[in-house]
Amino acid sequence: MHISFLIHNAYGIGGTIRTTYNLANTLAEQHDVEIVSVFRHRDAPVFSPDSRVRLSHLVDMRKDSPGYEGEAAEALRPARTFPSAEGRYDQYSALTDRRIAEHLSSVSSDVVVGTRPGLNVHLARETARGPLRVGQEHLTLDSHSKELRRQLRSVYPRLDVLTTTTEADARAYRRTMRLPGVHVQAVPNPVPAPGIEPADGNQKWVVAAGRLAPVKRYDLLIRAFDQVRAERPDWRLRIYGGGKQKDKLRALIDELGLYNHVFLMGPAHPIEPEWAKGSIAAVTSSLESFGMTIVEAMRCGLPVVATDCPHGPGEIIDNGVDGRLVEVGNPDAIAGGLLELINNDTLRRRMAGAALQDSERFDPARIAERYDAMFTGMLARGGSFGGRVRGTLHRTRGALLGGAYAVRDMGHGVPTSGIQTKGSTA
């Protein structure tokens, strides 16, 4: 099977990029796999693909790249296919529209996978007839603006498969988006074994990691740790990551007099050795589309105290077994969860062992197996149920209207909004 991934920038750093490499590298053990990056801004990618994974790009942003000057004018004109409400819209242009369309119109893969909403739109509209069209959603439906949801609603029915990272988000797509016949399935992100010794649970460190953004609510974690410090001054907190809230968080640390207890460590790559230096992980977000850091910490042998926010933590953590779920937005609850594990060595070590074992279900081999089975099954049936419905409509309308529709690509240009067909479920 030939599988092609289309990604925003395979040369950068981020959760979707890391997830795509993890999945592609594992699928490459059995299949012909390529990653096509829309942009390239550096000579070598941060994450190294498996030698069996082909990596290519469509637009070279390096100043010394061939043709860079000649493409500058086209790159200044706004994109028309990439949805204007998508968060990356300002980075796309007439140049990317053309390059992506050229790539998708000539792709010869069995499966083409888009990795963000804007690329899923391109994929749905422009992929050559034949490949299975798979759109991945790494963010939740609720996190998309009303305008983006409107733009996606008119295009996503042309996909064959839509994957989400959680069952909760899959239910949201099935319930609120009109996706007649599109196979909507939840498949969590793959997280590999760290390749280091797991944490021993003896170090008096709580560890958190992620971008310093408002949604992560590190301000609550810092305030909660003020309570931890009052009861257990021998414990410390390290927060890894960079972002715009650094100065605000630093000011809060100083205000609470926690400069000897809470440390902003900056970004770390790889992060696994830093997890292993701790004994407890903390995630205090108001929203998590999945929760990569939760799984990463568990794979390093740390129990995680996490807010029970939509959507990921509750589907990853078995509350009271391999971690603790606490109330969203409540620093007292966060402090209580941390102190429960800090003050009970036996409980903390038992949860750590359970976290290490339970997180094996996110191993790339297991996640790739789920994708493999889904792709194989869909291809064996000739595409999704929705694809067959659209194909039937296409042929029926062509016959009724003297073949007027017969020359059009099945599923493209044929209205489906009025078809009330039950879509496939996970």
N, C-alpha and C positions, 0 to 999 in steps of 0.2 A: 504494500500500500504506500502510495506517495502522499505525504502530508505536508502542507505548506502553511506556515504561520505568518501573518502580517502584523507587524508591531510598530508602534510609534517611533521608538529609538532603541535599538538593541545594543547601542554603545554606551548607554547611560546606566544609572543605578536607580533601583526602585523595586517595589514589590511585584508589579506585573512583569517586569523584565526578568527578575529572578525566577518567578514562577514559570515563565515561558521557557527559559533555559532548562529548568529542572524537568519539565514535562517533555520537551523536545529531546533532551539528552537520553531520557529513558526510552521513549518511543523509538529512538534511532537504533536501539538494540535489536529491533524486529522489523523496522520499516525504513523507507527512504524519506528522510525528513530535511526540510529546509526552513530557515528563518529569514524572512524578507523584512528589512528595516526601512521604513519610509525615510528616515534621516540617518546620516552619519556625521558626527561632529569631531571624532577623534580617530587616531590610527588603529587602536586596538580596543575591543570591548572590555568593560570592567569585569563582566562574568565571561568565563571562557566556555565556548560551546564544545561539545564532544567532537572529536575529529571526524565522526561520521555525519555531523550536522553541517550542511552548507549554509553559510551566512553571506547575504548580499544586501545591497542598499539601493534605494531609488533616487535619493537626492543627497549629494555630497556637500556638506556645509563647510568643509575645510577650505580655508582661503586659497590654498595652492592647488585645489582640485581642478582637473581638466573641465573646461566649460563653465566654471563658476561665474565668471564675468558675463558671459553670454546669456546666462539664465537669470541674471539679476532682475531684469525688467519683468519677466514673467512671474518671478517670485514675489513681486510687489503687488500684483493684481490679486484681489480677494478670491478665495475659494468659492465655488458654487455647489459642489457636491457634498463636501464635508459640512455637516450641520452647523449652522451659525451659533446655536446655543450650547455647543460642546465646549468644555473647558479649554481645549487646546486649539480652538478655532483660529486664534491670532497667529499660530505657527504654520497654518496651512494656507495654500495659495492656488492660483491657476496652475502653477508648475506642479504642485503635488497632485492636484486633480488629474492632470494629464498623465503624469508618471504612474499613478496608482491605476488609472483606467487602462493604460497600456499593459501593465502587468497582469491585471485580473482578466482582461479580455483574451489574453494568450496563455493563461496558466493551464498546465496539463495535469495538475494534481488530481488525485482521487478525492481529497479533502482539503478545503481551504478554511483556515481558522482566523477570524478577526479577534483582536484583543482589547478593543475599546469601542465605545458607541460610534464615534465618527468613522472608524475603519469598518465597523459592521455595516454602516450605511453604504459605503463604497462597495463592500463585498456583496451585499444584497442586490444592488443595482447593476453592477458591472461585471460580475464573475461570468466567465464563459460558460456556456451550457455544458453540463456534465458533472462537475465536482459537487460534492456535498458541501453546502454553505453553512458554516458553523460560526455563530457569533458568541463570543465570551463576554460576560458582564462581570467585571471585578469590583464594581461599585454597586450599591443597592439602588433599586428603582426609586425609593424615597429620596435618595440623595440627588437625583436628577431634577433639574428645574422643570417647572410646568411646561415651559416652551420646548425643552429638549424632549420631554415625554411625548409631547404632541408631534414633534418631528419624527421621533422613532416609531410612533404608532402607525404612521403611514408607510413605513418601509420594512419594519421587522417582520411582517407577515410573509415577506419574500424569502426569509431565511428558511433553512431546513431544520436547524437545531439552534436552540439558545441555551447556553449553560450559565448557571449562577453558582456562587460559592457556598450558598446555604439553602437549606430547604425553605426557610422562611421567605427568602427573596424569590425563590421559584414560585411559591404560592402567591406572592404579590403579583408577579408577572402573569400567572394564569388567571388571577382574579380581576385585575384591573386593565390589562392590555388586551386588545383584540388580536389574538394570534391564532387564527383558525388553522388547526392542523400542525402548527409548528411544535416540534418535540422539545419541550422545556424540561431540563434536567439539572438537578443540583449535583455538582462535582466539586469537592473541596480542593483547595490549592495543595500541591505536593510540597513537602518539606523533607529534605534528605537527612539521614543520620549525620550528626556533626563531625564524626571522625576524630573526636577527642574523648577523654575520660569524662564521664558525667560528674556533676557537682557532688561533693561529699557531704554537703549539708552542715558542715561545721563552721563555715565562714559567716560572720555576722553582717552580711550585706543583703539588702534588698536591691534588685536591679529592675530598671525599666528602660525601654528602648523604643524609639520612633521619632518621627519628625516633631519638632516643637511647634505644634499648631493648636489652635483653640479646641478643636474636636477631641484632642487627646487629654485635655483637662489635667495637665500636670500641676496646675495651680491647686487643684483639690488634693493631689497626691502629696504635694509639699505641705499643705495645711494638715493633712492626716498624719504626716510624719512628725509634725510638731508634737502631736499627742503621743506618738510612739516614743519620741525622744524623752518626753516627760516620764514615761514609765520604764523604758529600756534605753538609757543613754549610751549603752555599749554597742548599739546597732547603728548602721549607716545606710544611706541611700545613694545609689549612682543612677543618673539618668543619661542615656546615650542618645545622641541625635542632634541635628541642627535645625534651625528654622527661625522665623521672624519673632517668636516669643521669647527668645533667649534673654534679652535685656529685661523684660518684664518679670520673667521667672527668677532671674538673678536678683532683682530688686526685692522680690517677695522673700527669697531666702535670707537676704540681709535684714529685712524688716523683722522677720521672726527669729533672728539670731541663730540660724541653722547653718551658718557657713562652715562649721566643723562637722556637720552631720549629713548635709545634702550637697552633692557634687554634680554639676553639669559637665559631662565628660566630652561632649562633642560627638561627631559621627565616628563609628567604628566599623571597619570592614577587614576581615570577617567579624561578625558579632558573636559567634559561638563561644570563643574563649572567654568573652566578657560575661556571658550568661553563666558559664561554669565556675566563675569566681564567686558567684552569689549562692544564696540558699533559698531565696524566695523571689519570685517575679511579681511585678505589679502592673496592671493595665487598668486605667481609670477613665477610658474614653466615654463620650456620650453617644458615639456611634462607631461600630466596626463592621465593615462589609464582610469581613471574614475574621481576621485576627491572626495574621502570620506570626506576630511576635509571641502570641500565646503558645502556638505549636512549637516555635523555635525554642522557647524556654523549656517547655515540657520535654522536648527531645534531648535537652541537655540535663535533664534530671531535676528540674525545678518545679515545685507546685506553684500555681499562679493564683493570686488574689485579683479578681477582675470584676469590674462593674457588669451587671447583667443587662447590658445595653443591646439594642438591635444591631446586627443580627447574629454575629458569630460566636461570642463567648458561651452562650447557653447551649450551642450545638457542639462545642469543643470540650468544655469542662464538665465533668461529672461532679456536681456540687457535693462537697464533703468527702469525695473519694480521691480525686487527683488534683483538686484545687478548691477554691472557694469563690462563689458568686455573691456579690454584695450589691446594695442598692445604688442605682445611678445617681450621681450628683451629690452624694452624702459623704462628706469627709469623716464623719463619726463612724459610719459603716465601714469605710475603707480602713480606718485605723483599727477598728475592731477585728476585721479579717486578718490584718497583718499581725496584730498582737496575739491572736489565737494561735498562729503558727510559730511566732517568735517564742512564746512562753511554753510551748509544748513540743519538746524535741522529738518525742516518740511519734506524735501526730504528723509533724513536719516531715520526718523521714519516711513514714508510711505513705503519705501523699506523694512524696518525691518518687518513690518506687513505682507507685501506680501511674504517675504522670509519664514516666519513662516508658512503661509498658503500653499504656493506652494510646500514646502518640504514634505508635508504630503504624496505626491505620492510615496515617497521612504520608507514609513512605512513597516516594515517586513510583516505585514498582507497582504498588497497589492502585494508585491513582491512574497511572498509565494503562493498567489493565482494564479499568472502568471505561476510559476513553476508547481503548481498542475495541472492547465489546460493543460499545455504542456505535462507533464508526462502522464496524463490520456488519452489525445487524441492520443499520440504516441502508448501507450500500447494497446488501443482499436483497432488501425489499425495494430497491430502486429509488431510494430517497425517502423523505418523510411522508407521512400520511397527507400533510398539507401540500407537499409537492405533487402527489397523485391527484388530490382534489383540484389543484390549480390546473394540472395537465388535462384532467377530464373536462373542466370548464372550457379550457382552451380549444380542445378538439370539438366539443359540442357547439360552441359559438362559431367556430370555423365552418362546421357543416351547415349550421342554420343561416349563416350570413355569406354563403357562397365562397368559403375559404378565405374570407377577409382577415381572419385571425391566424390562419394556418402558417403564415410565414413568420409569425412573431414568436419569440422565445417563450417557452412555457413558464408561467409564473411571473413574467415581466410585462407590465402594461395591462394585465387582466385584473379588474377590480375584485377584491376578496372581502371587502368590509361587510357585505351583506350576507356572507356565508356563515351560518351558525354550525360549525363543525367542532366537535370536541377534540382538543389537542391531546397528544400523548403526554403522559406524566411519568415522573421518575419511578 
